[in-house]
């Protein structure tokens, strides 16, 4: 990590607000269930579910059975090598957890954001068992699911650029960049003030580049909330790759009246970012010409995709929406990365539950 002394503070940017109806849809943690819940749950998964049970499943996990089954198959080998068991403290029975059960526990932790103790109480499990299962799940995702979060290859990039131009009229645009703050509990540790953001709250910053489908293409997190967007960008691997010509180097010739003019690949960012050959920011001077006003409109519309992606990330994975425990700051970037991976998996699998949630939130 680069030296933090003298880091600039900035105001946190307002994130896209979500309708009250959408916020009301976030499912609560399941209430305490019967002692044979795990067995019944596994049987339902194995045998298939009636439509009503399938709907309840999708409400609880915010994903389709198709996605859930894919996650289970992805990590099954790692989970079955070491069985997980716990003693139900309400009934005293020792229960062996299958892969589906453990994936369900981890997903409930990430989707609800409830504490380990609260989720453990619901299922008669010790909070340490919930923690162990969740971290095994995150570690498996880091090992098995990285193919779902990568910089586009040339064929994918051509599709991305065509879609950005078709949607908002910006030619050769390859993505949109922005940041968001993940809140953490305060700490009395030395130099803890560096984590205070512009709202005087302890937070960690997530920077991401997304494509027109709100798929995360590059993510970096772990930086204190006091750092501004420009500082985080310049210390990121993404910046170094672009500066040395490993990314965003392609060019295209403009058609029509601009024929003969060349424009290189670029991403768009808000005014908090520096203007660079591969990073386009809006015009800021007063008395803009009609052409510059039109460019700013298209630029802002293109940028909305990353703002929507970050709002959806926090709404879907509620663990990122509340205050996370400060001593786990070294693990927090891994939680963030796992949630980004899960979001991309749902996009890649064309998860119908995700599409329905985006429609409810009016994020498209």
C-alpha positions in Angstrom: 0.0 0.0 0.0 1.3 3.5 -0.9 2.1 5.9 1.9 -1.0 7.4 3.4 0.4 10.6 5.0 -1.1 13.7 3.6 -3.8 11.8 1.8 -6.6 14.1 0.6 -10.0 13.7 2.0 -13.1 14.1 -0.1 -16.8 14.1 0.3 -18.5 10.9 -0.4 -20.5 11.1 -3.6 -24.3 10.5 -3.2 -25.1 7.0 -4.5 -28.2 6.3 -6.5 -31.1 6.1 -4.1 -33.4 3.1 -4.2 -37.2 3.1 -4.1 -38.9 2.4 -0.8 -40.7 -0.5 -2.5 -37.4 -2.1 -3.5 -35.9 -1.7 0.0 -38.9 -3.3 1.4 -38.2 -6.4 -0.7 -35.0 -7.3 1.1 -35.8 -10.6 2.8 -35.3 -10.9 6.6 -33.2 -13.6 8.1 -35.3 -16.8 8.4 -36.9 -17.3 11.7 -35.9 -20.2 13.9 -37.0 -23.4 12.2 -37.6 -27.0 13.2 -34.6 -29.2 14.2 -34.8 -31.2 11.0 -34.6 -28.1 8.8 -31.3 -29.1 7.3 -32.4 -32.5 6.3 -35.7 -31.2 4.8 -33.8 -28.4 3.0 -31.4 -30.9 1.4 -34.2 -33.2 0.3 -36.0 -30.3 -1.4 -32.9 -29.4 -3.2 -32.3 -33.0 -4.4 -35.9 -33.7 -5.4 -36.8 -30.4 -7.0 -39.3 -27.8 -5.7 -42.9 -26.9 -6.4 -43.4 -23.4 -7.7 -44.3 -21.9 -4.3 -41.2 -23.4 -2.6 -39.1 -22.2 -5.6 -40.4 -18.7 -5.1 -39.6 -18.8 -1.4 -36.1 -20.1 -2.3 -35.5 -17.2 -4.7 -36.8 -14.7 -2.2 -34.4 -16.0 0.5 -31.3 -16.3 -1.7 -31.9 -13.6 -4.3 -30.9 -16.0 -7.1 -32.4 -18.8 -9.1 -32.0 -22.5 -8.4 -30.0 -22.6 -11.7 -27.4 -20.2 -10.2 -27.4 -21.9 -6.8 -26.8 -25.3 -8.4 -24.0 -23.9 -10.5 -22.3 -22.5 -7.3 -22.6 -25.9 -5.6 -21.0 -27.7 -8.6 -18.3 -25.1 -8.8 -17.0 -25.6 -5.2 -18.3 -29.2 -4.6 -14.8 -30.7 -4.8 -13.3 -28.3 -2.3 -16.2 -28.7 0.2 -16.4 -32.5 0.1 -12.8 -33.0 0.9 -13.5 -31.7 4.4 -16.9 -32.4 5.9 -18.5 -29.7 8.1 -20.6 -30.6 11.1 -22.1 -28.8 14.0 -24.0 -29.5 17.2 -27.5 -28.0 17.2 -27.6 -26.1 20.5 -31.4 -26.2 20.7 -31.7 -29.9 20.2 -28.3 -31.3 21.0 -28.1 -33.3 17.7 -24.9 -33.4 15.7 -25.6 -32.5 12.1 -23.4 -33.2 9.1 -23.7 -30.4 6.5 -23.8 -31.2 2.8 -22.5 -28.9 0.1 -25.9 -27.3 -0.6 -26.4 -26.6 3.1 -23.1 -24.9 3.5 -23.6 -22.8 0.3 -27.0 -21.8 1.7 -25.5 -20.7 5.0 -22.8 -18.6 3.3 -25.3 -17.0 0.9 -27.6 -16.0 3.7 -24.7 -14.4 5.5 -23.8 -12.4 2.3 -27.3 -11.6 1.1 -28.9 -10.6 4.5 -25.9 -8.9 6.1 -27.0 -10.1 9.5 -24.4 -10.9 12.1 -22.9 -14.3 12.6 -24.6 -14.6 15.9 -28.1 -13.8 14.5 -27.8 -16.3 11.6 -26.3 -18.9 14.0 -29.3 -18.4 16.4 -31.8 -18.9 13.5 -30.3 -22.3 12.6 -29.1 -23.5 16.0 -25.5 -23.1 15.0 -22.6 -21.5 16.8 -21.4 -18.3 15.2 -18.0 -19.7 14.7 -19.5 -22.4 12.4 -21.2 -19.7 10.4 -17.9 -17.9 10.0 -16.0 -21.0 9.0 -18.5 -21.9 6.4 -18.7 -18.4 4.9 -14.9 -18.1 4.7 -14.5 -21.5 3.1 -17.1 -20.4 0.5 -15.3 -17.1 -0.2 -12.0 -18.9 -0.5 -13.5 -21.4 -3.0 -14.9 -18.6 -5.1 -11.5 -16.9 -5.2 -10.0 -20.2 -6.5 -12.8 -21.4 -8.8 -14.7 -18.4 -10.1 -12.1 -15.9 -11.2 -13.0 -16.6 -14.9 -16.1 -14.6 -14.2 -14.3 -11.4 -13.5 -11.6 -10.5 -16.1 -10.7 -7.8 -18.5 -12.4 -8.4 -21.9 -10.6 -10.2 -24.7 -10.7 -8.5 -28.2 -13.9 -10.2 -29.2 -15.7 -9.2 -26.0 -14.3 -5.7 -26.2 -15.7 -5.2 -29.7 -19.2 -6.2 -28.3 -18.8 -3.8 -25.4 -17.8 -0.9 -27.5 -20.6 -1.5 -30.0 -23.2 -1.6 -27.1 -21.9 1.6 -25.5 -22.1 3.4 -28.8 -25.5 2.0 -29.6 -26.8 3.0 -26.1 -25.4 6.5 -25.7 -23.5 7.4 -28.9 -20.0 7.4 -27.5 -17.7 5.6 -30.0 -14.9 3.3 -28.9 -15.9 3.5 -25.2 -14.8 0.5 -23.2 -16.2 1.0 -19.7 -17.2 3.3 -16.9 -15.2 3.8 -13.7 -16.4 4.9 -10.2 -15.9 4.2 -6.5 -18.1 3.5 -3.5 -17.5 3.4 0.2 -18.1 0.3 2.4 -18.7 1.3 6.0 -16.8 -0.2 8.9 -17.0 0.0 12.6 -14.7 2.5 14.3 -11.4 1.5 15.8 -9.1 2.8 18.5 -6.1 1.5 16.7 -3.2 3.8 15.8 -3.7 5.9 12.6 -7.3 4.9 12.5 -8.3 8.4 11.4 -7.0 7.6 7.9 -10.2 5.5 7.5 -12.5 8.4 8.1 -14.2 9.6 4.9 -15.7 13.0 4.0 -18.7 12.2 6.2 -16.5 11.4 9.2 -17.4 7.7 8.9 -15.0 4.8 8.9 -15.0 3.2 5.4 -13.1 1.3 2.8 -13.2 2.3 -0.9 -14.1 0.0 -3.8 -13.1 1.2 -7.3 -14.5 -0.7 -10.3 -14.7 -0.5 -14.0 -17.9 -2.0 -15.5 -19.2 -2.8 -19.0 -22.7 -1.8 -20.4 -24.3 -5.0 -18.8 -23.1 -3.8 -15.3 -20.6 -6.6 -15.3 -17.5 -5.9 -13.1 -14.4 -5.9 -15.3 -11.8 -4.6 -12.9 -12.1 -4.2 -9.1 -9.7 -2.9 -6.5 -10.5 -2.4 -2.8 -8.7 -2.1 0.6 -7.9 1.6 0.5 -8.9 3.9 3.4 -12.0 6.1 3.0 -10.0 9.3 3.3 -8.4 8.8 -0.1 -9.9 10.5 -3.1 -10.7 8.9 -6.4 -7.7 10.3 -8.2 -5.3 8.9 -5.6 -6.9 5.5 -5.6 -6.8 5.3 -9.4 -3.1 6.2 -9.6 -2.1 3.6 -7.1 -4.1 0.8 -8.8 -2.8 -1.9 -11.1 -5.4 -0.9 -13.6 -3.8 2.6 -13.9 -0.3 1.1 -14.4 -1.5 -1.3 -17.1 -3.2 1.5 -19.0 -0.2 3.8 -18.6 2.3 1.3 -20.0 0.0 0.4 -22.9 -1.2 -3.0 -21.9 -4.9 -1.8 -21.9 -7.0 0.6 -23.8 -4.7 1.0 -26.8 -7.0 0.3 -29.7 -8.1 3.0 -32.1 -10.9 3.5 -34.5 -11.6 5.9 -37.4 -14.7 8.1 -36.9 -17.3 7.9 -39.6 -19.3 10.7 -41.4 -18.2 14.3 -41.1 -15.4 13.3 -38.8 -14.0 10.7 -41.3 -10.2 10.5 -41.0 -10.2 11.4 -37.3 -9.0 8.7 -35.0 -10.2 8.0 -31.4 -8.4 5.7 -29.1 -10.1 3.3 -26.6 -11.1 4.9 -23.3 -13.3 4.7 -20.2 -15.5 7.4 -18.7 -15.3 8.8 -15.2 -16.8 11.7 -13.3 -15.0 15.0 -12.6 -13.2 13.6 -9.6 -10.9 11.7 -12.0 -8.0 13.2 -14.0 -8.4 13.7 -17.7 -6.1 11.2 -19.4 -5.6 9.9 -22.9 -7.6 6.8 -21.9 -9.9 8.3 -19.3 -12.6 10.8 -20.5 -14.1 13.2 -18.0 -16.9 15.8 -18.7 -16.3 19.4 -19.7 -16.2 21.7 -16.6 -15.9 25.2 -17.9 -18.8 27.7 -18.0 -20.6 28.7 -21.1 -20.2 25.4 -22.9 -20.9 25.2 -26.6 -23.9 23.1 -27.8 -21.5 20.3 -28.9 -19.9 20.2 -25.4 -23.3 20.2 -23.7 -24.4 17.3 -25.8 -21.2 15.4 -25.1 -21.7 15.9 -21.3 -25.2 14.5 -21.6 -24.0 11.4 -23.3 -21.1 11.1 -20.9 -23.3 11.3 -17.9 -25.8 8.8 -19.4 -22.9 6.4 -20.1 -21.6 6.8 -16.5 -24.9 5.8 -15.0 -24.1 2.1 -15.7 -21.4 2.0 -13.0 -23.5 4.0 -10.5 -26.3 1.5 -11.1 -23.9 -1.5 -10.8 -22.6 -0.3 -7.4 -26.1 0.4 -6.1 -27.2 -3.0 -7.1 -24.1 -4.6 -5.6 -25.0 -3.2 -2.1 -28.7 -3.9 -2.4 -28.2 -7.5 -3.4 -25.3 -8.3 -1.0 -26.5 -6.6 2.2 -23.3 -7.5 4.0 -21.7 -4.6 2.1 -24.5 -2.2 3.1 -24.1 -2.1 6.9 -21.1 -1.4 9.1 -18.6 -4.2 8.9 -16.3 -5.0 11.8 -13.1 -2.9 11.6 -10.5 -5.5 12.7 -11.5 -7.6 9.7 -10.2 -4.9 7.3 -7.8 -7.3 5.8 -10.6 -9.7 5.0 -13.1 -7.1 3.9 -11.5 -6.7 0.4 -12.0 -10.5 -0.1 -15.7 -10.2 0.9 -16.1 -7.3 -1.6 -14.4 -9.3 -4.3 -16.6 -12.4 -3.6 -19.7 -10.3 -3.9 -18.5 -8.9 -7.3 -17.8 -12.5 -8.5 -21.3 -13.6 -7.5 -22.9 -10.7 -9.3 -20.9 -11.5 -12.5 -21.9 -15.2 -12.2 -25.6 -14.2 -12.1 -25.1 -12.0 -15.2 -23.2 -14.7 -17.1 -25.9 -17.2 -16.3 -28.7 -14.7 -17.2 -30.3 -15.2 -13.8 -34.0 -14.4 -14.0 -34.2 -13.4 -10.4 -31.5 -10.8 -10.9 -33.3 -9.4 -13.9 -36.5 -9.2 -11.9 -34.7 -7.4 -9.1 -33.2 -4.8 -11.5 -36.6 -4.1 -13.0 -38.0 -3.6 -9.4 -35.2 -1.2 -8.6 -35.6 0.5 -12.0 -31.9 -0.3 -12.8 -31.6 -1.4 -16.4 
